[in-house]
Amino acid sequence: MVTDVRKAWTARILTLFPEMFPGPLGQSLAGKALEKGIWRLETMQIRDFAPDKHRTVDDTPFGGGAGMVMRPDVVDAALAAASADGLGPAIYLTPRGRLLTQELVGQLATGPGVVVLCGRYEGLDERVIEARGLIEVSLGDFVLSGGEPAALALIDACVRLLPGVMGAEETLDEESFTAGLLEYPHYTRPAVWNERAVPEVLMSGHHEKIKAWRQTQAEETTRSRRPDLWDAYRKRGT
Ligand code: SAM
């Protein structure tokens, strides 16, 4: 099945390194879906929007300090072009952003697509973030050398939620975070490996007992590893 490309979910990436894409997104599930036209990947070179002949995108920070800052005028021109057809929202990947969660991924995957701005150097001039109302999103509490690896992760997480990308829909239902819990542990053959046996209940064929065991495992794993998620899950009363 080839999807109508005008309707396909679109990831439009603003970057100084377009050659980093599709990278891992050209492989496996995402790659096959890309080939089928279930989603579209577009890259835009930010440097193409620089007004000078040297195609300069950065400058020294006002107030001094190390490193360079991406210029607001250049990034604004790139964002204007990227948003001209109404594709949105526009996301700026930054360690200062809200944490990328499965909830946000789900919201992005149900829309028409995303415009993703990948930072480099020390980051972006604050004024263009404000002026464009960029949604600031972080991959986690660590610093990458650029936004591109974060963009690959964000897009991968969205693409696998698009209809027709994954095989069995129920795989998604039982995943970590979908119900607010981390996932239960998995086992496959051999039934005994290095003297470690698979939990008996999983060999019982008793679907209700297996379901209950998995729920208990998911709750216990979440409670011990992620008290923040566990508190939120209990408050929701689900
Ligand atoms: N000076 C910035 C700071 O301390 O927050 C770090 C800049 S980092 C070297 C360059 C770019 O990498 C950022 O502008 C951002 O686009 C991207 N980046 C780095 N860490 C990230 C993270 N945890 N999540 C999302 N993007 C990140």
Residues whose N, C-alpha, C, O or C-beta is under 5 A from the ligand:
A	BS01	SAM	L93 T94 P95 C118 G119 R120 Y121 E122 G123 L124 V137 S138 L139 G140 F142 V143 L144 S145 G146 G147 A150
